[in-house]
Amino acid sequence: MMVRQGAVRRGMRFGVRVGVIPAVFWGILFLFVAVAPFGSGPLAVLRPGLIAVVGSLAAGVLLGVVMGAAPAVAPQWLVSRGPLRGLLAAGLAGVLFQAEVAVVAVVTDVGYGPTLAAFLATPAVAVLAAAHSGDIAGRSRRHPWLWSPGAVRALVDICSEPGSWGSKGRRLLRMMW
């Protein structure tokens, strides 16, 4: 059993990116919902939104840690074969994305529509995990954002360089996506 260097870090980058998508969606949705009914108090209105955003990010981090740790400790014969590695990644992502489904169920009081929509997003996450499994395992370099240096270091470098804030903002957006 061999631990591959940086696989957990690349898995975390993938998981955070997967978790940010629903977190931003829930954050925007609950922000608009929270603006209208301030009669019941701001904390009571903002609590489901905070649970949704933090829960989605936590589900993404959990997915990323496991997606990085699994190929890091998996046998070499499994990681070196693309289809098997993709099946492993898709299976893990499909199972672990159910944490996001649980977050949606808790936040919406088991609302059928949102919970079903989150459940139906599971195959998309599984396919994305399979497509990125080579980079996460360190076997390919098709997705450069998984291999970039730390986000905080890159953000400090961008902000400290001379230039307008508009160009810095564009470079920051390019770095993120």
Residue, then its C-alpha position, 0 to 999 in steps of 0.5 A: m500500500m503506497v500513499r500518493q503525494g498530494a492526493v488528499r489535497r487535490g481531493m479537497r480542492f475537488g470536494v470544496r468545489v462540489g460543495v460550494i455550488p449548492a452552498v452558494f445556491w442555498g445562500i442566495l435563496f435563503l438570503f432572498v427569503a430572509v429579507a422579507p419576513f423579519g417579523s419573526g426575528p433575523l436569527a430564526v429566519l437565517r438559521p436554515g440558510l446557515i445550516a444549508v450553507v455550512g452543511s453543503l460545505a461540510a458535505g463537500v469537504l467530507l466528499g473531498v477528503v474521502m475522494g483524496a484518501a481513497p486513491a492515496v491508499a488504494p492498491q497500485w493496480l486499482v489506481s493505475r487502471g482508468p476505468l477501475r479508478g473511475l468506478l471507485a471515484a464515482g461510487l464513493a462520490g455517489v455515496l458521499f453526496q448523499a450527505e448533501v441530500a441529507v442537508v437538503a432534507v433537514v433544511t427543507d423539512v423533508g420537502y419532496g421537491p428539493t430533496l428529490a432534486a438533490f438526489l437526482a444530482t448524484p449521478a452528475v457528481a459521480v460522473l464529475a468525480a470519475a472524470h477528475s479521478g486521474d488528477i485526484a490520484g496523481r495519474s494525469r494533469r488534465h485539470p490544472w485547477l487541481w494542481s495549482p498552489g494553495a488558494v491563500r498563497a495565490l490570493v496574497d500573490i494576486c493582491s500584492e502585485p501592482g495593477s488595477w483591482g479590475s485586472k486583479g479581479r479577473r485574474l482571481l476569477r480565472m484562478m477560481w474557474 
